[in-house]
């Protein structure tokens, strides 16, 4: 389950009609699932549909996650007609999500959405520590051209990148100059998480274990990524200031 860590009113999207499967009723549905009768213009979210205000977009993600946790995903069929509709009428995602590349965090699955619903960006540690052009530029594309109003920065528990970055930051081992010249790209990524780990350590009681620091650093890192997005992108700063875009942080518990 994920937990959260106001926008300008715009034309709302059509609501979704969810018809629960009736016990004992043989209607072609698997008992325990729900069937979605979509009111999207072309049967799937496209540019022909209205944009979604940030508050409603977050609500849709929360509802989808609740269905996932309860084992009650909506029954959908992403068939040839849906693929053709997206190709012909263009994408119109209702939210942009920056998540971790961890294979245990399949965003479309645990938000119970389908192609065309969310604009997803993932890397190890859901981070923007070095102003990665691909991440920040892609967020600007989603906001500026696809008109998403919600950006969700999503961390997760037991994150390997955060654990590695925390271990590197708290290590007392000094590297020689020759070693420093042979630092890998992964080392640079983990090194970029050092400020997150050090801040997490500073916020915890003295003597906290590496595991405790890494666990708290997951939350610190979410806010750190939000800060970096606003620091590196003038477009995002302006849209947030004007109330057109909301940036929200959240953490996904990979166990619950």
Residue pairs with C-beta under 8 A, 6 or more apart in sequence:
1 65
1 66
1 69
1 252
1 253
1 256
2 61
2 65
2 110
2 154
2 250
2 251
2 252
2 253
3 250
3 251
3 253
4 58
4 62
4 248
4 249
4 250
5 155
5 219
5 222
5 223
5 248
5 249
5 250
5 251
6 54
6 55
6 243
6 246
7 53
7 54
7 55
7 149
7 150
7 243
7 244
7 245
7 246
8 53
8 149
8 242
8 243
8 244
9 53
10 50
10 51
10 52
10 53
10 149
11 50
11 51
12 50
12 52
12 53
12 56
13 40
13 45
13 49
13 50
13 51
13 52
13 56
13 94
14 38
14 39
14 40
14 49
14 50
15 39
16 36
16 37
16 38
16 39
17 36
17 37
17 38
17 39
18 34
18 35
18 36
18 37
18 74
19 34
19 35
19 37
20 34
21 27
21 29
21 30
21 31
21 32
21 33
21 34
21 35
23 31
29 35
29 75
30 75
32 71
32 72
33 72
33 73
33 74
33 75
34 67
34 72
34 73
34 74
34 75
35 74
35 75
36 74
36 75
36 76
38 44
40 46
40 48
40 49
41 48
41 49
41 89
42 48
42 85
42 89
43 81
43 82
43 85
44 78
44 82
44 85
44 86
44 114
44 115
44 116
45 91
45 92
45 93
45 94
45 116
45 117
46 85
46 86
46 89
46 90
46 91
46 92
46 116
47 89
47 90
47 91
47 92
48 89
48 92
49 92
51 92
51 94
51 147
51 148
51 149
52 60
52 94
52 95
52 149
52 150
53 149
54 149
54 150
54 245
54 246
54 248
55 246
56 94
57 94
57 95
57 148
57 149
57 150
58 95
58 150
58 152
58 246
58 248
60 94
60 95
61 95
61 111
61 118
61 152
64 110
64 111
64 112
64 113
65 110
65 111
65 112
67 73
67 74
67 112
68 109
68 110
68 111
68 112
69 256
73 112
74 112
76 114
78 114
78 115
82 114
82 115
82 116
83 115
86 115
86 116
91 116
91 119
91 146
92 116
92 146
92 147
93 116
93 117
93 118
93 119
93 142
93 146
93 148
94 117
94 118
94 148
94 150
95 117
95 118
95 119
95 148
95 150
95 151
95 152
96 118
96 119
96 120
96 121
96 139
96 142
96 143
96 146
96 148
96 150
96 151
96 152
97 107
97 111
97 118
97 119
97 120
97 121
97 151
97 152
97 154
98 121
98 122
98 126
98 128
98 135
98 139
98 151
98 152
98 153
98 154
98 225
99 105
99 107
99 120
99 121
99 122
99 126
99 154
99 156
99 252
100 122
100 123
100 124
100 125
100 126
100 154
100 155
100 156
100 159
100 161
101 122
101 123
101 124
102 124
102 156
102 159
102 160
102 161
102 254
104 156
104 254
105 122
105 154
105 156
105 252
105 254
107 118
107 120
107 122
107 154
108 114
108 115
108 117
108 118
108 120
110 252
111 117
111 118
119 138
119 142
119 146
119 148
121 135
121 138
121 139
123 132
123 135
124 160
124 161
124 189
125 159
125 161
125 162
125 165
125 189
125 193
125 221
126 153
126 154
126 155
126 156
126 221
126 222
126 225
127 161
127 189
127 192
127 193
127 221
127 224
127 225
127 228
128 135
128 136
128 225
128 228
128 229
128 232
129 189
129 192
129 193
129 195
129 224
129 228
130 188
130 189
130 192
131 228
131 232
136 229
136 232
136 233
139 151
139 229
139 233
139 236
140 233
140 235
140 236
142 148
142 151
143 151
143 235
143 236
143 239
143 245
144 235
148 245
149 244
149 245
149 246
150 245
150 246
150 248
151 229
151 236
151 245
151 246
151 247
151 248
152 247
152 248
152 249
152 250
153 222
153 225
153 226
153 229
153 247
153 248
153 249
153 250
154 222
154 249
154 250
154 251
154 252
155 162
155 218
155 219
155 221
155 222
155 249
155 250
155 251
155 252
156 218
156 251
156 252
156 253
156 254
157 215
157 218
157 251
157 252
157 253
157 254
157 255
158 254
159 214
159 218
159 221
161 189
161 190
161 193
162 193
162 196
162 197
162 214
162 217
162 218
162 221
163 214
164 190
164 193
165 189
165 190
165 191
165 192
165 193
165 194
165 196
165 197
165 217
166 193
166 196
166 197
166 200
166 210
166 213
166 214
166 217
167 210
167 214
168 187
168 190
168 191
168 193
168 194
168 197
169 191
169 193
169 194
169 197
169 198
169 201
170 197
170 201
170 210
170 213
183 191
193 217
193 221
195 224
196 217
196 220
196 221
196 224
197 213
197 214
197 217
199 217
199 220
199 224
200 213
200 214
200 216
200 217
200 219
200 220
201 208
201 213
203 216
203 220
204 212
204 213
204 216
208 216
218 251
219 251
222 249
222 250
222 251
223 249
225 249
226 247
226 249
229 236
229 247
230 236
230 237
230 240
230 247
236 245
236 247
239 245
240 246
240 247
